[in-house]
Amino acid sequence: MTQRVARSLTLLWALVVVTAIVLAASAIVLGSMMNRALRRQAIDDAKLSLTQYTSGVLSPRVVYGTQLKVGDDVTGIVRRDLAERPDILSVKVWRRDGVLAWTSLAPERIGKRFPLGDGLRAVLQTGRAEAGIEDLADAEDAVEAKLPVDEVLEVYAPVYAGDNEVIGAYEVYADATPLQASIAARKREIWIATAAVFLLLWGLLLVLARSASSTLRRQTTALRERSIALSESYRRLEESSLEAIESLNATVEAKDPYTAGHSQRVQRIALSVAQELGLSVKEMDALRFGALFHDIGKIAIPDALLTKPGRLTDEEYELMKRHSAEGARIVAKFGRLRESVPIIRHHHERWDGRGYPEGLAGHDIPLAAAVAGLADAWDAMTIERPYQRALTVDEALDEVRACSGAQFVPAVVDAFFEAVRKRPDDFGIAEPQAAIAG
């Protein structure tokens, strides 16, 4: 559980880090897009302003009907107009054929033809204004290159005769310093706002992650404590169940004074034999309880049969044979003893298939049940009963040897004799040599 929680917390914080990276990248991309949009919008606004200026102020001075004519009187008038727009550094009026019709700087250029630049050619062809911020170091004309600024807003605007005919173009150079400063200031605002939103989202994500982490830790702690409490309750319930079963088992043995201690002896013998067979820890645990409670089903058998001094009739024996199935039914109700159910149910099966309750034969018999069956038979043979004398150790050993491959599983018989040789006390044998004989 602790490892799963640690993995969950690791994944949670990894998600937080990945989300932060995604948010930061998104903020950078969004900020860049907004800045580009801002720059385009600022240039478009400036372009619109200058285009409106040229159309409203210059065009009435230079357009006569359908002709582009610039007289000497225009120069003084236009320069007075330009004085009201100190941001405008230079104005040129171009004819469609590339002849410079008028310029506010270096008037000696008026009337000369120049190659059409890309921006000028585009305006003359499309009739749409063009604008962009240019570095004066890259200015096409040496005159404009000497303007006292580093960058200019260069705008090309069409000169219309009437509503649709483009008869020339304006080329306006404006100081880009105020525009650039405005763009820079608004860029800072955008980046600050973007960073603030990112930090806010990041902070909320951290709060949520910390809250989720704390909640997960609290729930894990509560679950662990509840699990410990449930485990303790289950342990106590198991103990109570075992005590109840042991009480029932003691009740069975109390009905017949001749079988007192029988269950404990069968358990001891069975575990000793199982040790030689190399059963697993789980199988040994099942055998421990299966051997101890192998006769618990006799609680359902009438006392008269359990204490009858003589041999049972066939009908009585059939009734007595029910105890193994009854014992399995009783024990199956307790989860702790579920693995012991086959042992209790089948400890009276025989290798030759003549046992009960199901007549299992050979290797179909559960090995632990065969061990319990042999241990039960050994104790029955060596204990004095009203209707049967106790066999001597040698007689009982001979009986076990003789029944190998008929009543008893051969491998279990071999393990039985090996256990007798090593631990005779487990079988109630005082003289080891008696066990080894034969």
C-alpha positions in Angstrom: 0.0 0.0 0.0 2.8 2.4 0.9 4.6 1.8 -2.4 1.3 2.3 -4.3 0.8 5.6 -2.5 4.4 6.7 -3.2 3.9 5.9 -6.9 0.7 7.8 -6.9 2.3 10.9 -5.3 5.2 10.6 -7.7 2.8 10.5 -10.7 0.9 13.5 -9.2 3.9 15.7 -8.9 5.2 14.6 -12.2 1.9 15.7 -13.7 2.3 19.0 -11.9 5.7 19.5 -13.4 4.6 18.5 -16.9 1.6 20.7 -16.6 3.8 23.6 -15.5 6.0 23.1 -18.6 3.0 23.0 -20.8 1.6 26.1 -19.2 4.9 27.9 -19.6 5.3 26.9 -23.2 1.7 27.9 -23.9 2.3 31.3 -22.2 5.4 31.9 -24.3 3.6 30.9 -27.5 0.5 33.0 -26.6 2.6 36.0 -25.6 4.6 35.8 -28.8 1.4 35.6 -30.9 -0.1 38.5 -29.0 3.1 40.5 -29.5 3.1 39.9 -33.2 -0.5 40.7 -33.4 0.1 43.9 -31.4 3.0 44.9 -33.7 0.9 44.3 -36.8 -2.0 46.2 -35.4 0.1 49.2 -34.3 1.7 49.3 -37.8 -1.8 49.1 -39.4 -3.1 51.9 -37.2 -0.1 54.1 -38.1 -0.5 53.2 -41.8 -4.2 54.1 -41.6 -3.4 57.4 -40.0 -0.8 58.4 -42.6 -3.0 57.1 -45.4 -5.8 59.3 -44.2 -3.3 62.2 -44.0 -2.1 61.8 -47.5 -5.6 61.4 -48.9 -7.1 64.3 -46.9 -4.2 66.8 -46.9 -1.9 66.0 -49.8 -4.2 64.7 -52.5 -6.2 68.0 -52.8 -2.8 69.7 -53.5 -1.5 67.3 -56.1 -4.4 65.8 -58.0 -6.2 67.9 -60.7 -9.0 65.9 -62.2 -7.4 62.8 -63.6 -3.9 64.2 -63.6 -1.0 64.2 -61.0 0.4 67.7 -61.1 2.6 69.3 -58.6 3.2 73.0 -59.0 5.8 75.2 -57.4 3.2 76.7 -55.1 2.6 73.2 -53.6 5.9 73.0 -52.0 5.3 75.8 -49.5 1.7 74.7 -48.8 2.7 71.1 -48.2 5.6 72.0 -46.0 3.3 74.1 -43.8 1.0 71.1 -43.6 3.9 68.8 -42.7 5.0 71.2 -40.0 1.8 70.2 -38.2 3.0 66.5 -38.3 6.5 66.6 -36.9 6.6 62.8 -36.9 6.6 62.8 -40.7 10.2 63.0 -41.9 9.9 62.8 -45.6 7.2 62.7 -48.3 7.6 61.6 -52.0 4.9 61.7 -54.7 5.5 59.1 -57.5 4.0 58.9 -60.9 3.1 55.4 -62.2 6.1 55.4 -64.6 8.6 55.8 -61.7 9.1 59.6 -62.1 9.5 61.4 -58.8 6.8 64.1 -59.1 7.6 65.8 -55.8 9.6 65.3 -52.6 9.9 67.2 -49.4 13.7 66.5 -49.2 16.3 67.1 -51.9 13.9 68.7 -54.4 16.7 68.3 -57.1 15.4 64.8 -57.5 12.0 66.0 -58.8 11.3 64.9 -62.4 13.9 62.1 -62.4 13.0 58.5 -63.0 14.0 55.8 -60.5 13.6 52.0 -60.5 10.3 51.0 -58.8 10.9 49.2 -55.5 8.7 46.2 -54.5 6.5 48.2 -52.1 5.9 51.0 -54.6 5.2 48.6 -57.4 2.7 46.6 -55.2 0.7 49.8 -54.3 0.6 50.9 -58.0 -0.7 47.5 -59.0 -3.1 46.7 -56.2 -4.2 50.2 -55.0 -3.7 49.0 -51.4 -1.5 50.8 -48.9 1.6 49.0 -47.6 3.6 49.8 -44.5 6.5 48.5 -42.5 9.2 49.5 -40.1 12.6 49.9 -41.9 16.1 50.4 -40.7 17.5 53.5 -42.2 20.8 51.8 -42.7 19.0 49.8 -45.4 17.2 52.8 -47.0 17.1 52.7 -50.8 17.9 56.5 -51.1 21.0 58.1 -49.7 19.0 61.2 -48.8 16.6 59.4 -46.5 19.5 57.4 -45.1 20.7 60.6 -43.5 17.6 61.3 -41.5 18.3 61.7 -37.7 16.6 58.5 -36.6 17.5 54.8 -36.6 14.2 53.4 -37.8 11.3 54.8 -39.8 7.8 53.7 -40.5 7.7 53.6 -44.3 4.2 53.8 -45.8 3.2 53.5 -49.5 -0.3 54.9 -50.2 -2.1 55.1 -53.6 -2.9 58.5 -55.2 -6.4 58.2 -56.7 -8.0 60.2 -59.5 -11.7 59.9 -58.8 -12.7 56.8 -56.9 -10.8 53.9 -58.6 -8.0 55.1 -60.9 -4.5 54.9 -59.3 -2.4 57.6 -60.9 0.5 57.5 -58.5 1.7 56.8 -55.0 2.8 58.5 -51.9 6.0 57.3 -50.1 6.0 58.6 -46.5 8.8 58.2 -44.0 7.6 58.8 -40.4 9.7 58.6 -37.2 9.2 55.1 -35.8 10.6 55.9 -32.4 7.2 56.8 -30.7 5.6 53.8 -32.3 8.3 51.4 -31.3 8.2 52.8 -27.7 4.4 52.3 -27.6 4.8 48.7 -29.0 7.5 48.0 -26.4 5.4 49.3 -23.6 2.4 47.3 -24.6 4.6 44.2 -25.1 5.8 44.5 -21.5 2.1 44.8 -20.4 1.3 41.6 -22.4 4.3 39.7 -21.0 3.5 40.8 -17.5 -0.2 39.9 -17.9 0.8 36.5 -19.5 3.3 35.8 -16.7 0.7 36.8 -14.1 -1.9 34.4 -15.5 0.7 31.7 -15.8 1.8 32.2 -12.2 -1.8 32.3 -11.0 -2.6 29.0 -12.8 0.7 27.5 -11.6 -0.1 28.6 -8.0 -3.6 27.1 -8.2 -2.2 23.9 -9.6 0.3 23.7 -6.8 -2.5 24.3 -4.2 -4.6 21.6 -5.8 -1.7 19.2 -6.0 -0.7 19.9 -2.3 -4.3 19.5 -1.3 -4.7 16.3 -3.3 -1.4 15.0 -1.9 -2.4 15.8 1.7 -5.8 14.3 1.2 -4.2 11.1 -0.3 -1.8 10.9 2.6 -4.6 11.4 5.1 -6.8 8.8 3.4 -3.9 6.4 3.2 -3.1 6.9 6.9 -6.8 6.4 7.8 -7.0 3.4 5.5 -3.8 1.9 7.0 -5.2 2.4 10.5 -8.5 0.9 9.4 -6.7 -2.0 7.8 -4.7 -2.6 10.9 -7.9 -2.4 13.0 -9.7 -4.8 10.6 -6.7 -7.2 10.6 -6.7 -7.2 14.4 -10.5 -7.7 14.4 -10.1 -10.5 11.9 -7.3 -12.1 14.0 -9.5 -12.0 17.1 -12.4 -13.4 15.0 -10.1 -16.2 13.8 -9.0 -16.9 17.4 -12.6 -17.0 18.5 -13.5 -19.3 15.6 -10.6 -21.6 16.4 -11.6 -21.6 20.1 -15.2 -22.4 19.1 -14.0 -25.3 16.9 -11.7 -26.5 19.6 -14.6 -26.4 22.0 -16.7 -28.5 19.6 -13.8 -30.9 19.2 -13.4 -31.2 22.9 -17.1 -31.9 23.2 -16.7 -34.8 20.8 -13.8 -36.3 22.7 -15.6 -35.8 26.0 -18.4 -38.1 24.8 -15.9 -41.0 24.6 -13.4 -41.2 27.5 -11.4 -43.8 25.5 -10.6 -41.3 22.8 -9.3 -38.5 25.2 -6.3 -36.8 23.6 -6.8 -38.7 20.3 -7.0 -35.5 18.2 -3.7 -34.1 19.6 -2.0 -37.4 19.0 -3.2 -37.6 15.5 -2.0 -34.1 14.9 1.5 -34.8 16.3 1.9 -38.0 14.2 0.6 -36.4 11.0 3.0 -33.5 11.2 5.9 -35.8 11.9 5.1 -37.9 8.8 4.4 -34.7 6.7 7.9 -33.4 7.7 9.4 -36.4 5.9 7.2 -35.8 2.8 8.5 -32.2 2.5 5.1 -30.6 2.5 5.1 -26.8 2.1 4.5 -24.4 5.0 0.9 -23.8 3.7 0.2 -27.5 3.4 1.7 -28.1 6.9 -0.6 -25.4 8.3 -3.7 -27.0 6.7 -2.6 -30.4 8.0 -2.1 -29.0 11.5 -5.8 -28.1 11.8 -7.1 -30.8 9.5 -5.6 -33.5 11.7 -6.7 -31.8 14.9 -10.3 -31.5 13.8 -10.6 -34.6 11.7 -13.3 -36.1 13.9 -15.3 -32.9 14.6 -18.1 -34.1 12.4 -18.9 -36.7 15.1 -20.7 -33.9 16.9 -23.6 -34.8 14.5 -23.4 -38.5 15.4 -25.7 -39.8 18.2 -23.9 -40.4 21.5 -25.1 -43.9 21.6 -23.0 -44.8 18.6 -20.0 -43.0 19.8 -20.0 -44.7 23.2 -21.3 -48.1 22.1 -19.0 -50.7 23.7 -19.3 -53.3 20.9 -18.9 -53.2 17.2 -21.3 -51.2 15.1 -23.9 -52.8 12.9 -23.8 -52.1 9.1 -26.5 -49.4 9.5 -24.7 -47.8 12.4 -21.5 -47.9 10.5 -23.1 -46.1 7.5 -24.4 -43.5 9.9 -20.9 -43.2 11.5 -19.3 -42.7 8.1 -21.1 -39.4 7.7 -18.9 -37.8 10.2 -16.1 -36.9 7.7 -18.5 -35.1 5.4 -20.2 -33.4 8.3 -16.9 -32.3 9.7 -15.9 -30.8 6.4 -19.3 -28.9 6.2 -18.7 -27.5 9.7 -15.1 -26.4 9.2 -15.9 -24.9 5.7 -17.8 -22.1 7.4 -14.5 -20.7 8.8 -12.2 -19.0 6.4 -9.1 -19.7 8.4 -9.7 -23.5 8.1 -10.8 -23.6 4.4 -7.6 -25.2 3.3 -8.2 -28.0 5.9 -11.6 -29.0 4.5 -10.3 -31.7 2.0 -8.2 -33.3 4.8 -11.2 -33.6 7.1 -13.4 -34.8 4.3 -11.1 -37.4 2.8 -9.0 -38.8 5.7 -11.0 -42.1 5.5 -10.3 -42.6 1.7 -8.3 -45.7 0.8 -5.6 -46.3 -1.8 -7.7 -49.1 -3.3 -10.8 -46.9 -3.6 -12.8 -48.7 -0.9 -12.8 -45.7 1.5 -15.4 -43.0 2.1 -17.1 -40.6 1.6 -16.4 -40.5 -2.1 -14.4 -43.7 -2.8 -11.3 -41.8 -4.1 -8.4 -44.1 -5.1 -4.7 -43.8 -5.7 -3.3 -40.3 -6.4 -6.8 -38.8 -6.4 -6.6 -38.8 -2.6 -5.2 -35.5 -1.3 -1.7 -36.3 0.1 -2.4 -34.4 3.4 -5.6 -36.3 3.9 -3.8 -39.6 3.4 -1.3 -38.5 6.0 -4.0 -37.7 8.5 -5.8 -41.0 7.7 -2.6 -43.0 8.5 -2.1 -41.1 11.7 -5.7 -41.7 12.7 -5.4 -45.4 12.0 -2.1 -45.7 14.0 -3.6 -44.1 17.1 -6.7 -46.2 16.8 -4.6 -49.4 16.6 -2.4 -48.6 19.6 -5.1 -47.3 22.0 -7.1 -49.8 24.1 -10.8 -49.7 23.5 -13.7 -51.7 25.0 -14.3 -53.6 21.7 -10.7 -53.8 20.6 -7.4 -54.4 22.4 -4.5 -52.2 21.7 -1.9 -53.7 19.3 1.7 -53.9 20.3 4.1 -51.6 18.5 5.5 -54.4 16.4 1.9 -55.6 15.6 0.9 -52.1 14.6 4.0 -51.5 12.5 3.3 -54.8 10.7 -0.3 -53.8 10.1 0.8 -50.5 8.6 3.3 -52.3 6.4 0.8 -54.9 5.3 -1.8 -52.2 4.4 0.6 -50.2 2.2 -0.9 -50.1 -1.3 -4.3 -51.2 -0.1 -5.6 -48.9 2.7 -2.6 -46.6 2.9 -0.8 -44.6 0.3 2.7 -46.2 -0.3 4.6 -43.0 -0.2 3.0 -42.0 3.0 3.8 -45.4 4.5 7.5 -44.9 3.6 7.5 -41.4 5.2 5.8 -42.9 8.3 8.5 -45.4 8.9 11.2 -42.8 8.3 9.6 -40.5 10.8 9.2 -43.4 13.3 12.9 -44.1 13.0 13.9 -40.5 13.6 11.2 -39.4 16.1 9.7 -42.5 17.8 8.4 -40.4 20.7 6.0 -38.7 18.3 4.3 -42.1 17.8 4.3 -43.1 21.5 7.1 -45.6 21.0 9.5 -45.9 23.9 12.0 -48.2 22.3 13.4 -47.0 19.0 14.7 -50.5 18.1 11.2 -51.8 18.0 10.3 -49.4 15.3 13.4 -50.1 13.2 12.9 -53.9 13.2 11.5 -55.4 9.9 
